[in-house]
């Protein structure tokens, strides 16, 4: 496999954008997990 010499290398800005995107996705997952845990706790208390 050859390297594509016509393709520009990713920049620091590209890396920062990907990190920010991953951070936002992770925060959504954390928030959803907290909601699910709260719902599970309420259901458990009712039984």
N, C-alpha and C positions, 0 to 999 in steps of 0.2 A: 504494500500500500504506500502510495506517495503522499507527501505533504502537499496541500494546496497552497502554493506560494502566492496566489492571487487573493487569498482570503486574509483580511486584517485580523490581527491578534486581538483578543478581548482586552478591554481597557479596565482600569481601576473602577471607573464609573459603571461599567457593565457588571463587574463583580459586586460593587456596592448595591446595585439594583437587584441583583439576584439574592443577596443576603437580606435585603429589606423585604423582598417578596417572600422568602422562606420564613422570616421572622413574623410577618403578618399571618401567614398560613398557620404557623405554630401557635400564635396567640389565639386564633380562631379555634383551633383544636383544644387548647387549654380551657377556653371559655365554655365550649360545648361540653367538655368533660365535667366541669364544675356544675353545669346545669343538670346533666344526667345524674351526677352523684346526689344532688339535692333532691331530685325527683325520686331516686331510689330510696333515699332516707325517708322521705314522706310516705312512700308506699309501705316501707317496712314498719314505720310507726303506726300505721293504720291496721296492720294485721296482728 
